Every structure is written in structure tokens, then in C-alpha cells.
Amino acid sequence: MHLIMKSQFDDLRLNDDHEYSADDKGGKKVVKIFKDGQLIAKKIAVKRSIQYFGVTGIEDFLTY
């Protein structure tokens, strides 16, 4: 996985073809996005730091 932009992550999250799950454990929040059961992107938020990650070839899943 590599870093992606927030706009790319939001595009994936708002797509009805993808499922996502959110998890909050002791100050670390993780949102994962899945396509056909495969993890394609995730967001990790710890305190004030937010990072967005996507699989190689994430452009194939974007709608814009």
C-alpha cells in the first residue's frame, strides 16, 4: 500500500460499489474500504495525524 490523497479516499468511500468498515481502538481510528472482499484502501487517524493508503492500481477503482 502507498499514500493516496484524501480526495481519492473520499471518492472510494462514497462509491456504492464498495463496502467500508470503521474501527476505533484506544485513540487509533481505522477506516477500511473493500471491493469484492479485497482491501483496497484505508485511513489511519492517530491524534492529529491522518494518513490515507491505497493499493497499487487504485486509479482503476476511482470514479472521477
N, C-alpha and C positions, 0 to 999 in steps of 0.2 A: 504494500500500500504506500501511497505517496500523498503529499499535501495537495489539497484542492482548495478552490475559493469558496467562500460562504454562499455565493450566488449559485454555484454548481450544486452544492449540497442541498440548498433550498429547492432547486429545480427537481432534484431526485426525490426529496421528501414529499413534495406536493403532487407528484405523479401518482395517479390512481392505480397504475400497474405495479407499483412497488409497495411492499409492506415495511413497517418500521416498528422498532421496539425501543422503549426508554428504560433506563435503569439508574437508580440513584443509591450509591453506597458511600456513606460517610464523607460527603463533600465532593465526591467524584461522580459526575453525571456523564453517562454514555448513551448516545442515541445511535442505533444501528439500522441501516437500510438494507433490505433484502430484495432480490429479484429471483423468482423461482427457487427460493430456498438458499440461494448463494448470497453471501455478504458482499455488497458492492461499495458501501461507504459507511463511515462512522464519524461521529462528532464526540470529542472528549473535552469536558469542561472541568477544570480544577481551579477553584477560587476565581481569579480574574483571567485566567488563561483559557482560551478556546482554540482548539485545533480541529481541522477537518481533513479527513483522509479518504481516499478513493482508490479502487483497484486500477491497475494498468488497463487502459482502454475504456475509461469511464465515459469518454465522449460518445460512445455508442448508445449509452443509456439516457443521455440528455435530450430534452425536447425542444430547446430553443435554438 
